[in-house]
Amino acid sequence: MKTQDILNNALNGLDYIGYQLEHYGVTDKINRHAVLAYIMAEQKHLEGELDSISARVGVQKARIERARKQVEGLVNTTLETAAYPLKQTLSLIRSRLN
């Protein structure tokens, strides 16, 4: 059975259930149009949620990248500061040897 046939059978069944509920006075709001409208609304809601999550992930990535750059800068500065006395000593030894 093809997907389209299955979908048509499901929608026909839904219409039948909606008709029976309306016939007995329970509700007249169950039909294929109402269900499809609900599905589309929920799809848009889900897309909005996914966009929100994507934006939050982007913000966190930017924060992490900024922190990484700060740490890298601090490490480089520390290494340069720590190596300065050694460079001076080596420079002094070289000058005395020449």
N, C-alpha and C positions, 0 to 999 in steps of 0.2 A: 504494500500500500504506500502510495506516495505521501510526502509530507503535506502537500496541499489538500489531499483527500482527508487526511487525519485532522487537519486544521478545520476544514469545512464541517466535518462530522462533529467536532467539538463545539464549534460555533452554533451549529444547528441544535445541538443538545442544550446549549446555554440559552438559546432563544426559546426552546420548548419549556425549559424550567422557568424562565422569566414569564412566559405566557401563562403557565399553570399558576404561578404565584400571584400574578395579576388577576387571573380568573377567580381565585379564591379570596381576593381582596387583601392579601398579605402585603405586597409591594409591587410597584410598577417600575422599579429602578434597576432591575436586573435584565440586561440584554447585552448583545455584543458591543454596542456602541459605548455603553457605560463602562464595560470592562476594559475595552481598548483605550478609552479616555483615561481610566485609572492607571493602566499600564504605562501609557505615555507620560502621564504626570509623574509617576514614580521613576521612570527612566530619566526625566529631567532632574528630578530630585537627586538621584544617584550621580548623575553627571556633575551636579553642583557640589556634592560631597567629595567626589574625586578631585575636582578642581581645587577645593579647599585643602585637601590633603596634599596635593601637589604643591600648592603655594607654601604650606607649612614646611614641607621637605626642602623646598628651595631656600627658605629663610634659614633653616638649620644648616644646610650645606654652606651658605654664605658665612654664617657664624663660625663654623668649624674651619673654613678656609682662612678667615681673618685670624682666628686663634693660632692656627698653624704658622701663619706668616709672622705673628708676634713672637712665638716660641723660637722660630728659626732665627729671627733677628736677635733675640736675646742670647741664643747659643753662639751665634757668630760674634757678637760683641764680647761675650765672656771668653771665648777662645782667643780673640785678638788681645784682650786685656791680660789674660793669663800668659800668653806667649810673648808679650812685650819685654819683660825682664830677660827672658831667654835670648831674644833677638839682640837686645842691647849687650848682653854678656858675650855672645858670639861675635858681634861686631867689634867689641873691645879686644877680644882675643885675636881676631884676624888682623886688626890694625897693629897690634904689638908684634905679631909674627912677621909682618911684612916690613 
